[in-house]
Amino acid sequence: LMVLSNKDIAYTETFIRSQLDNLPYDMKVVVPDGGVLNFKEHLESEGIFTKAKRKSSEVLLNRSPRELDFEMNLKKIKKMSPDLVMGHYGVNAMHMLPYCKQLNLPLVVYFYGYDAYRYNVLEKWNNYADLFKYASGIVAISKAVKSQLVHLGADPLKIIYRPAGIYLDRIPRKTYSKNAKQVLTVGRFTEKKAPIITILAFQKVLERLPDARMVMVGGGDLLGTSKGLVRALGLHDNILFYGRRTPEVIQDLMLGSSLFAQHSITAEDGDREGTPVGIQEAMAAGLPIVSTKHGGIPEIVEDGVSGLLVDELDLNGMANAMSTVLESIELQEKLGNGAHDKAHSDFKMEDYIADLTGIIERNKRP
């Protein structure tokens, strides 16, 4: 396989690492990086290596309008002779599309979220019209993303809905304690994850439960703004910022928390969630989820069964939902059990890899 991915897999993009680690194919990775596409034997992320230690990399594709460069690139790709090109994110697939067309290479593209929604991306790539026409298969991380792709013009018969799988055996099961009044958030500090709204909602929680606290894990553009807001509100004793942490540390935090919160919204630039892996992993640990009716979240979190869902931007609703769960150990146990059962039924890594392998086998060259 030729796999198209990001330059550095974000620490939250475990779904891409899991594919590279588990799919039963010889994989060569091509990474769009400004004006070139780089070939790498293995992808590196936060000091974690996939499959083996990183080997030397070389420029595979030098994107240029000059005909000579295009012909040279074609020769390099033809020599590799991939049976299928797997594009992670629509924007990465678009970079390879001209070469796939020229060499008649099968192309499967996996849409995850922003690539299906962000206005400037859709404008740049003409709503993926050429990609939708050429691609052998299209995979959508959520039903909401699938609906968006159909709205943009994709053939619904080409689209397969498949959320990510997770390593269930690596996530310990939490127990419930009346003494714990801790909210956990994990994810990038970006507009669509709305950390500012989560902080303001938690301020209201503290009016009801002054001994509660919230741990926020992750980095991103809004981290500094979020820290400044917490200081300005005088909440630094109740809201703690942990930065980026390893999966093992996050699992320990899950075991000591009462619920997992994520107030996802549609950003001003159109960006939306797919199916957040952070929520999936929290469910696997048995954490109740407090989140929004946004993107693929209602597809995995059933309101009143595995968590509580509120409308986007409903500050009071978010505060009330968090307070309600924090106040009741019985509700924590009920929702946590529902979340755990859902995760262990629907998020198995082996099922995920088997489904992706089936998609590849159906679309690759004979």
Disulfide bonds with the S-S distance in Angstrom:
none
